[in-house]
Structures are given as C-alpha cells and as structure tokens.
Amino acid sequence: MREHVEALTNTVTAKYELAVEILRSYGTFRFTATGWSMLPVIWSGDMLVINRVRADQIQIGDIAVVGRDGRLCAHRVVRLPEGTKNQSWTTQGDALPTPDRPFVENEFLGRVTEVFRAGRCIALSPNLKGIDFLLAQIVRRSVFSDFLELLHQRYAGYVSAEGQAEFEFDVDLVPPTFCGPDGDLSVTLRSGRWVLDRGDFRAELDLARRHGSIRQSPNPYSIDAVLRIVHTLVLAKEGGFLLHSASAIRNGKAFLFAGVSGAGKTTISRLAPKDATLLTDEISYVGKRDNDYAAFGTPFTGELGKIGENTSAPVAAVYLLAQGPANRIEPVSASDAGRGLLANMLFFAEDQETVRWAFKAACDFVDRVPVYKLTFVPDARVWELIG
C-alpha cells in the first residue's frame, strides 16, 4: 500500500510539473477538473483549457489557474492588486464561502478560456447569473456551511475568529471515495515539505511558513487526524509531544494518565472529582516551557466524548496505568519511564531527524518530570492518591 501511495504522490507531482512546463513552453494546456469548489460552472470531470497570459492581464471574474502545493487550482478572481506594493491577487471558488489565500505573480499559471463537458463547450461568464448563482449559493450553504458548522461544534472552545492563526490551512473538499481512515498512513518529508497520505485524505505542510493544504471529503475524522499529525511534527522540534493519555488539572497542577486503549484513561477521567479540570480523556498535549513542561487541553476526545477545557498547567507527574485489585502508586526506573512514555507517544513521521527530536523530547521529559505506575480499581477513591 505504501508503495502505491508514494507512486500516486510522484504521479501527481509529475503531472503538475508537466502542466507548468507545457504552459510555459507552448502557452496552452488542458486538464481534467476534480472537486466541487467551482460548482455549478465547473464540474468534476470537465476538461479545462488554460491559456498562458500575464498576471496583469487578468480581470475580476476571470478563472485563474494557480500552482499551489504541487497542484493546479482554478478559481475565480475576486480581487486585484491595490497599488504597486501589494502585488497579489485573490481568488475564490464559486461554491466556497470564503476567498482563497492571495497568490503572487510567480504562482499564476494562466487563465481558463474554455470548459468542455461531454464533448460540448460550456460558455464562461465573468460572474454568476440566474440559476448558476442560485445553485452556487445552495452548495455554499449546504456542503461547506454544514462542514464548517460541524468543525465549530467538534472544536468548541478552541475555535476563534480573533487573533493571528498559528497555522493556516487551505481545505479542499472533494466527493467521498471508497477509501476510508483504515488505510496505511504515510508521513514523509520531501523537498522541505511534509506530505501526509491516507486513504481518506492527502495533506501537504510547510512548517517554516506555517501553511498547509488538506484534500478530503467533508467529514471531521480526516481533518482531526491531520491536526494530530501536524501537532506531533511541530511539537517534536520544540521539545514537546502528544501523548496517548488522559490529563486533568488539580490544585493548579496537571496530571497525565497514560496507557493503551482499555488501560483505563476514560475510567479515571469519569471518576475525577469536582475540583479537577479535565484536559482530555484521550490525547494529551505536552509543551515545553523553558526547563519545565505544561499540559494543555485538547479537543481530541475518547470514549467519554467530552471536549477538554482550553487551559493549561505545569505537569506534576505522569502515571502509567494498570488495573488491579487495589489502588497503589509505585515508582518506576528511568529506563522504564522512558519506555513507557515512548510507547504512548503519538508519532508518525518517516524521517530520521524528526525521530531523534521526538526521542530527545521523551528523554528530557523523564529527566525532569516524575513518572509512576498507577494500579487502580474503578473507584473514585483512587483520586485520593493524586494531587
């Protein structure tokens, strides 16, 4: 499967590079559209004819073809450069609720001049009229609006329209395929960009620019997986990590409860007393602060189905969970602590340098934060030993 994914990725990149070369050499190119961001004017499967023109020749309403993240994007121009300093253009899919990230001249490849559907040429208009306008509004308010609303609900407490985004994504929604989330995952670094491939999504990330693109069907599970992977990549370099653990704050300190599925993360979260603030029952976010570590709330839920509080506290201890006949806490050796932490860290990258960062992050953490084995019975009295 992995060989198939890599071959598919190489094929997509090769097609993109071929398109760029043909356009620049011959001034015209044809390619088959995918996705539904330009409905109802352009449908998936339509043949688009692109002609090479200068960026300063395009006008509002033209369908510009832009090269981004190794792919061709054909969207309508909605804003031209203002003045001589800000030389950037803005496009937007007819069926999308918001504009794309502005593009600059070296990203512009050409203009769509003809659209063919089932062998018939479809007339292009610089703006949507009549039934086309109504259809575009329906798509905007159904598929994409529903998807955005779903994300707002899923990440409630973590989504805000205020402030500067730490990381920006262009999300391209496409019709569902037969491939599901159980396919093999590939996370590789190629020419300075991370490429994430699974049966239900493909994403590309530029960590230096804090920008990425995600191509998936309108479901929350694919983007959830991408966000987890992105956090593991960003945190590894910063000395932090995501841990397969529940976590909660009590008396101003954070406690993590690590273990595989069935170890008791959800159980101990459910048993938490009223004075404990749940950060997560599934995936803990651990960030480095100078020589200390803090645990942050996450929207990644487990069986409890409850989003953690968006807050943080210094990490006081990590408990490796085990169920037994009595509640007790036992110290573990440094080597066992390291092994226990690494066994529960989320990590997906196939890159030696990133592996070294993650390994160092785990070693540094167990040098500074105590790790114990917590054996417990499913009884609220276990929390008398904690905090």
C-alpha positions in Angstrom: 0.0 0.0 0.0 2.8 2.4 0.9 4.5 1.8 -2.4 1.2 2.6 -4.1 0.8 5.9 -2.1 4.3 7.0 -3.0 3.8 6.2 -6.6 0.5 8.1 -6.6 2.2 11.1 -5.0 5.0 11.1 -7.5 2.5 10.8 -10.3 0.5 13.9 -9.1 3.8 15.9 -8.8 4.9 14.8 -12.2 1.6 15.8 -13.8 1.8 19.2 -12.1 5.4 19.8 -13.3 4.4 18.7 -16.8 1.5 21.1 -16.9 3.7 24.0 -15.8 6.3 23.1 -18.4 3.8 22.8 -21.2 2.1 26.1 -20.3 5.4 28.0 -20.2 6.7 26.4 -23.4 3.5 26.3 -25.6 1.1 28.7 -23.9 -1.8 26.3 -23.6 -2.7 23.2 -21.7 -5.7 21.0 -21.0 -6.5 19.2 -17.7 -9.4 17.4 -16.1 -11.1 19.2 -13.2 -11.7 17.5 -9.8 -13.7 18.6 -6.8 -16.7 20.8 -6.5 -15.4 24.2 -5.4 -16.4 25.8 -8.7 -19.9 24.3 -9.0 -22.1 24.9 -10.9 -19.8 26.4 -13.6 -17.1 23.7 -13.4 -17.9 20.1 -12.5 -15.6 17.3 -11.6 -14.6 15.6 -14.9 -14.9 18.7 -17.0 -12.0 19.4 -19.4 -10.4 22.8 -18.9 -8.4 24.7 -21.5 -5.8 27.0 -20.0 -4.0 29.8 -21.9 -0.9 31.5 -20.6 -1.4 35.2 -20.0 0.4 37.7 -17.9 -0.9 38.2 -14.4 -1.5 41.9 -15.0 -3.9 40.9 -17.8 -6.4 39.1 -15.7 -9.6 40.8 -14.6 -12.3 40.4 -11.9 -14.4 37.4 -12.9 -11.7 35.5 -14.8 -11.0 32.0 -13.7 -7.3 32.0 -12.9 -5.1 28.8 -12.6 -2.7 29.0 -9.7 0.0 26.5 -8.8 -0.1 25.6 -5.2 1.3 22.7 -3.1 2.1 20.8 -6.3 -1.4 21.0 -7.7 -3.4 23.2 -10.1 -6.2 25.3 -8.6 -8.7 27.0 -10.9 -10.8 29.6 -9.0 -12.5 32.9 -9.9 -10.6 36.2 -9.4 -12.4 38.4 -6.9 -9.8 41.0 -6.0 -6.9 42.6 -8.0 -3.7 44.2 -6.6 -4.1 47.5 -4.8 -1.3 49.9 -5.7 2.2 48.9 -6.7 3.5 47.4 -3.4 0.9 44.8 -2.7 1.1 42.8 -5.9 -1.2 39.9 -5.0 -4.5 38.6 -6.4 -7.3 36.9 -4.6 -9.5 34.1 -5.9 -12.5 32.2 -4.6 -14.3 29.1 -5.6 -17.9 29.9 -6.8 -19.2 27.3 -4.3 -16.9 28.3 -1.4 -17.9 30.6 1.4 -14.6 32.4 1.8 -11.8 33.6 -0.5 -8.5 31.7 -1.0 -5.2 32.8 0.3 -3.9 35.6 -2.0 -1.4 34.5 -4.7 1.6 36.3 -6.2 2.7 36.5 -9.8 5.1 33.6 -9.7 2.2 31.3 -8.6 0.0 32.3 -11.5 0.0 29.9 -14.5 -2.8 31.0 -16.8 -6.5 31.7 -17.4 -9.3 29.2 -18.1 -10.7 30.1 -21.5 -12.9 27.1 -22.4 -14.7 24.3 -20.5 -15.7 21.1 -22.2 -18.3 18.7 -20.7 -19.3 15.5 -22.5 -17.7 16.9 -25.7 -19.7 20.2 -25.6 -18.1 23.6 -25.0 -19.6 25.4 -21.9 -19.9 29.1 -22.1 -18.0 31.1 -19.5 -19.3 34.3 -17.9 -17.3 36.7 -15.7 -19.9 36.4 -13.0 -22.6 34.0 -11.8 -26.1 34.8 -13.0 -29.6 33.4 -12.6 -29.8 29.7 -11.9 -26.0 29.3 -11.7 -25.9 31.9 -8.9 -28.7 30.1 -7.0 -27.0 26.8 -7.4 -23.7 28.2 -6.1 -25.5 29.6 -3.1 -27.2 26.3 -2.3 -23.8 24.5 -2.4 -22.2 27.1 -0.2 -24.9 26.9 2.3 -25.2 23.1 2.4 -21.9 21.1 2.0 -19.4 23.7 3.0 -21.5 25.5 5.6 -22.5 22.2 7.2 -18.9 21.2 7.3 -17.8 24.4 8.9 -20.6 24.1 11.5 -19.6 20.6 12.2 -16.0 21.7 12.9 -17.2 24.5 15.1 -19.2 22.0 17.2 -16.3 19.5 17.3 -13.7 22.0 18.3 -16.0 24.1 20.5 -13.9 26.3 22.9 -10.8 26.0 20.6 -12.2 27.9 17.5 -12.0 31.7 17.4 -12.2 34.4 14.7 -9.9 36.6 16.7 -6.1 36.8 16.8 -3.4 35.5 14.4 -3.5 31.9 13.3 -0.5 29.8 14.3 -1.0 27.6 11.3 -3.1 28.2 8.2 -4.7 25.5 6.0 -6.4 25.6 2.6 -9.0 22.8 2.8 -10.3 21.3 -0.5 -13.5 19.3 0.0 -14.0 16.5 -2.6 -16.7 13.9 -3.0 -16.2 10.8 -0.7 -14.2 7.8 -2.2 -14.3 4.2 -1.2 -11.0 4.7 0.7 -11.6 5.0 4.5 -9.5 6.0 7.5 -8.2 2.5 8.0 -5.7 2.8 5.0 -2.0 2.9 5.6 -0.7 6.3 6.7 2.5 7.8 5.1 4.1 10.9 6.6 7.3 11.8 4.7 9.5 14.9 4.2 10.0 15.8 0.6 11.9 18.8 -0.6 11.3 20.6 2.6 7.5 19.9 2.7 5.7 17.3 4.7 3.4 15.0 2.7 0.6 13.2 4.6 -1.2 10.4 2.7 -4.0 8.1 3.9 -6.9 6.6 2.1 -9.3 9.4 3.2 -7.0 12.4 2.9 -3.9 14.0 1.4 -2.2 16.9 3.0 1.0 18.9 2.4 2.6 21.1 5.0 5.3 23.8 5.0 6.2 24.1 8.7 8.6 27.1 8.0 5.7 29.1 6.5 3.1 27.6 8.9 0.9 26.8 6.0 -0.6 23.7 4.6 -3.3 22.2 2.3 -5.7 19.4 3.0 -7.7 17.5 0.4 -10.5 15.4 1.9 -14.2 14.6 1.9 -16.5 16.7 4.2 -16.1 14.6 7.3 -14.5 15.5 10.7 -12.3 12.5 11.1 -9.8 13.2 8.3 -9.1 16.8 9.4 -8.9 15.5 13.0 -6.2 13.1 12.0 -4.3 15.8 10.1 -4.3 18.1 13.0 -2.9 15.5 15.3 -0.1 14.7 12.9 0.7 18.4 12.4 0.9 18.9 16.2 3.4 15.9 16.5 5.6 17.4 13.9 5.6 20.9 15.3 6.0 19.8 18.9 8.9 17.4 18.2 11.1 20.2 17.2 10.1 22.3 20.2 10.7 19.5 22.7 7.0 18.6 23.2 4.7 15.8 22.2 1.2 14.4 22.0 0.7 11.5 24.5 -1.9 8.8 24.4 -3.2 9.7 27.8 -5.9 11.4 29.8 -5.0 14.5 31.7 -6.5 16.8 34.3 -5.6 19.8 36.5 -6.0 19.6 40.3 -4.7 22.2 42.7 -3.0 24.1 40.0 -1.0 21.1 38.7 -1.6 18.8 35.7 -1.5 15.0 36.0 -1.3 12.7 33.0 -2.6 9.1 32.9 -1.0 7.2 30.0 -2.0 3.8 28.6 -3.2 2.0 25.5 -6.8 1.5 24.7 -8.5 -0.3 27.6 -5.9 0.7 30.2 -8.4 3.0 32.0 -8.0 6.5 30.7 -11.7 7.1 30.2 -12.5 5.4 33.5 -10.1 7.6 35.5 -11.4 10.6 33.7 -15.0 9.7 34.6 -14.0 9.2 38.2 -12.4 12.6 38.5 -13.6 14.7 41.4 -15.4 18.0 41.0 -12.3 20.0 41.8 -10.4 18.5 38.9 -10.5 20.2 35.4 -10.4 17.6 32.6 -8.0 18.5 29.8 -8.7 15.3 27.8 -9.6 11.7 28.2 -7.6 10.6 25.1 -4.8 12.7 23.7 -2.7 15.0 26.0 -0.8 18.0 24.6 2.6 18.5 26.3 4.6 21.7 25.6 8.0 22.7 26.9 8.3 26.0 28.8 12.0 26.8 29.4 13.0 23.8 31.6 9.5 22.9 32.7 6.6 21.3 30.9 2.9 22.2 30.7 -0.2 20.2 29.7 -2.8 21.8 27.6 -6.4 21.0 26.9 -7.3 19.4 23.6 -10.5 18.9 21.6 -9.4 15.3 20.9 -11.9 13.1 22.7 -12.0 9.4 23.6 -14.9 7.2 24.8 -16.0 9.9 27.2 -16.9 12.2 24.2 -16.2 15.3 26.3 -14.0 18.1 24.9 -11.3 19.1 27.3 -11.1 22.6 28.8 -8.9 25.0 26.8 -6.5 25.8 29.6 -3.1 24.6 30.9 -1.0 23.9 34.0 2.5 22.7 34.8 2.9 18.9 34.6 3.4 17.4 38.1 3.5 13.7 37.2 2.8 11.1 34.7 1.1 7.8 35.7 1.4 4.6 33.6 -2.0 3.0 34.1 -2.7 -0.6 35.1 -5.9 -2.1 36.6 -5.6 -4.3 39.6 -7.2 -5.4 42.9 -6.1 -2.3 44.9 -5.1 1.4 44.4 -1.4 2.0 44.7 1.4 4.1 43.2 4.8 2.7 42.6 8.0 4.5 41.3 9.5 3.2 38.0 13.1 3.3 36.9 14.3 6.0 34.4 14.6 3.4 31.7 11.1 2.0 32.3 9.7 5.6 32.5 11.3 6.4 29.1 10.0 3.2 27.5 6.5 3.8 29.0 6.4 7.3 27.6 7.7 6.4 24.2 5.1 3.5 24.0 2.3 6.1 24.3 3.7 9.0 22.3 1.9 9.8 19.1 4.5 9.8 16.3 4.0 9.1 12.6 7.0 10.7 10.7 9.3 8.6 8.5 12.3 11.0 9.0 15.4 10.3 11.0 16.0 13.8 12.2 12.4 14.1 13.5 12.7 10.7 15.1 15.8 12.0 17.0 13.9 15.1 18.1 11.0 13.0 19.4 13.3 10.6 21.2 15.2 13.5 22.8 11.9 15.1 23.9 10.9 11.9 25.7 14.3 11.6 27.4 14.4 15.2 28.5 10.9 14.9 29.9 11.5 11.9 32.1 14.6 13.6 33.4 12.5 16.5 34.8 9.1 15.0 35.5 8.4 12.1 37.8 6.8 9.0 36.2 4.9 6.4 38.3 3.0 3.2 37.8 -0.6 3.6 39.0 -2.6 0.5 39.7 -6.2 1.2 40.4 -9.7 -0.3 40.8 -12.6 1.6 39.1 -13.4 3.6 42.2 -13.3 7.3 42.8 -11.0 6.8 45.9 -8.1 6.4 43.5 -8.1 10.2 43.2 -7.2 10.5 46.9 -3.7 9.4 45.9 -3.4 12.2 43.2 -2.9 15.9 43.6 
